[in-house]
Amino acid sequence: MTEKALFQKAKKTSHGVVKVHSRPKCDFCSREAVVDGKTHFGPWANMCLDHFLSFGVGLGLGKGQYLMIEE
């Protein structure tokens, strides 16, 4: 899945997109996070695309939000 495809999926989900001034770093690596979401482990984390695909539970209310940069 690409970041563009993830954004399109997030737009279709209730509460799946949140606007931010800047994106934080991924809690698992040093790359830019694209999702703030719940993990399979339980806690929430800021995740890059790769780590979201590996550990994220999804997008939407109670799952996670795509971090869209506000322009």
SVG drawing of the C-alpha trace seen along z (x, -y; Angstrom):
<svg xmlns="http://www.w3.org/2000/svg" viewBox="-18 -26 34 33">
<polyline fill="none" stroke="black" stroke-width="0.4" points="0.0,0.0 1.2,-3.5 0.8,-6.6 -1.7,-8.0 -3.8,-4.8 -3.7,-5.0 -4.9,-8.6 -7.8,-7.7 -8.8,-4.9 -8.6,-7.3 -10.9,-9.9 -13.6,-7.2 -13.4,-6.4 -15.1,-8.4 -12.5,-10.3 -9.7,-8.8 -7.9,-12.0 -6.5,-14.7 -4.7,-17.9 -1.3,-18.7 1.2,-21.4 4.1,-18.9 4.4,-15.2 6.3,-13.6 8.8,-10.9 7.8,-7.2 8.0,-5.7 9.7,-2.6 12.2,-4.3 13.4,-7.8 11.2,-8.2 8.3,-10.6 5.1,-9.2 1.9,-9.2 -0.5,-7.6 -1.2,-8.1 -2.9,-4.8 -3.4,-1.8 -1.0,1.1 -1.6,4.9 0.4,4.6 -2.3,2.3 -0.6,-1.1 -1.0,-3.8 2.0,-5.0 3.1,-7.4 4.0,-5.2 5.6,-5.5 3.8,-3.6 5.8,-0.4 5.3,-0.2 1.6,-1.0 1.2,1.8 3.1,4.2 1.6,3.1 -1.4,0.9 -5.0,2.1 -6.6,-0.2 -8.0,-3.7 -11.0,-5.4 -12.6,-6.1 -10.7,-4.1 -8.2,-2.7 -6.1,-5.5 -5.8,-8.7 -3.9,-9.6 -1.7,-12.7 -2.4,-15.2 -0.1,-18.2 -2.1,-21.4 -1.1,-23.9"/>
</svg>
